[in-house]
């Protein structure tokens, strides 16, 4: 310690701080004070007020209590002269906890849906813990935990010891409701959850995990019919709510015939034709998918305005439509196939026609938003595609011949925007 004291004297205007708790020596520059020490035994202050703001935020410095004399056997610095340099405040680990346990919330929702809890509580019905336990054949302990969990997640509300659906659950989780979302919940639970469990494998192999490309030509070939039915119900529920927002954000009033390329169950066409009374539409998809759409269209009584056509959109597109819709389609395919599809769309449209690409768009910086970035990873376990950016879509549209390209943003479950190109 004497050697260190000598070194201190040699440093002159520099202070060397000894921190015995970590066995290190810190060096700092002396801080000018507004008043000089009046006596050798008068302590000086060395605190945050003398430091620039950026230094204060990086390092917190405190001063020991005033005590006369030196600290025996150490550096000869008075106690009040010896700053304590503490480590920078750590960021909270709470976000990591939320990320790590995110599946807890999902599996609570999935289990409640599987037990038909929300449909049981439809139209204002309420239930106690004991009643739920008896109705479902559960012990009271797990029945109470399920109800508590659903209430904590905003799926149920409690009044006077009885639980009932919140408006969110009543609108989207009751079977038979127009905007029933349960199909997607069930698909995520029964199909996607297992595939995401093998995400690291998908990253290493660049191959989907929900089906085997080595023995299947597509994700639908050889698939369990029950799982396929779940898939189409899930897509219908997602598409219905998203189409409603798309129709509000993009003005389709000056178009007369819409071609829904890869239109699936026809949810977009049904919703858009409801919004635009003069619009007619065609769902164009593989023949077995077009048959599913025909059934959905008949259910809502729109067969006079919406028709279906079977075919492969990579081979040909029907003519006589002045607006093309590509919704949640292009994220399934690689860049080469998407460019080819847009060229085919350009060729099929008349002058003045338009194509609308509705997707969860990744930002041009490729830093988010989270729903689009995570959907892109979902494409890794399901398809050969990914979620693209407005800049990428815009470049492909212009390459195909489209002009006046613009991006319109909105907020919906399956899309956050649309990139629109017009044929001169």
PEGIJO-V803618 format. One line per field, one symbol per residue. ss: DSSP state (H for helix, E for strand, - for the rest). phi: phi as a letter, one per 30 degrees, with the letter a starting at -180 (. if undefined). burial: + if it has 24 or more other ideal C-beta (glycine too) atoms within 12 Angstrom, else -. A space follows every 50 residues. Layout:
ss->???
phi->???
burial->???
//
This chain:
ss->-HHHHHHHHHH--EEEEEE----EEEEEE------------------HHH --HHHHHH-EEEE------E-------EHHH-EEEE-------HHHHHHH -HHHHHHHHHHHHH--HHHH-HHH-EE-HHHHHHHH---HHHHHHHHHHH HH---EEEE--EEEE-HHHHHH---------HHHHHHHHHHHHHHH--HH HHHHH-------------------HHHHHHHHHHHHHHHHHHHHHHHHH- ------EEEEE-----HHHHHHHHH----EEEEEE-HHHHHHHHHHHHH- -----EEEEE------------EEEEE--HHH--HHHHHHHHHHHHHH-- ---EEEEEE--E-------HHHHHHHHHHHHH------EHHHHHHHHHHH -EEEEEEEE-------EEEEEEE-
phi->.ddddddddddidccccccddbibcccbddcdcdbdddbdcddccbbddc ceedddddbccbcdddbdicdeicciddeddcdcccdddddddeeddddd cededddddddddddiddddcdhidbbcddddeddcicddeddddddddd dddicbbbbhiccbddeddddcccejdececdddedddddcdeddddcee ddddchbdcdacddbbdadcdideedddddeddddddddedddddddddc dcdcccbcccdidhdidddddddddcdcdcbbdcaeeddedddedddddc icddcbcbbclcddcabdcibcbccbchcdddbddddddddddddddddd ejdbccccaddddddhcldeeddddddddddcbccadccedddddddddd jdbhdbcccabadcababccbcde
burial->-------+------++++-------+-+--------------++++---- ----------+-+-----------+++++++++++--------------- -------++++++-+-++-++-----+-+--+----------+--++-++ +-+-++------++++--++-++++-+-+++++++++++++++-++--+- -+-----++++-------++--+---++-++++++++++++++++++-++ -+--+-++++++++++++++++++++--++++++++--++-++++++--+ -+--+++++++-+---++--+++++++++++++---+++-++++++-++- --+++++++++++-------+++-++++++++++++++++-+++-+++-+ ++--++++++-++++++++++++-
//
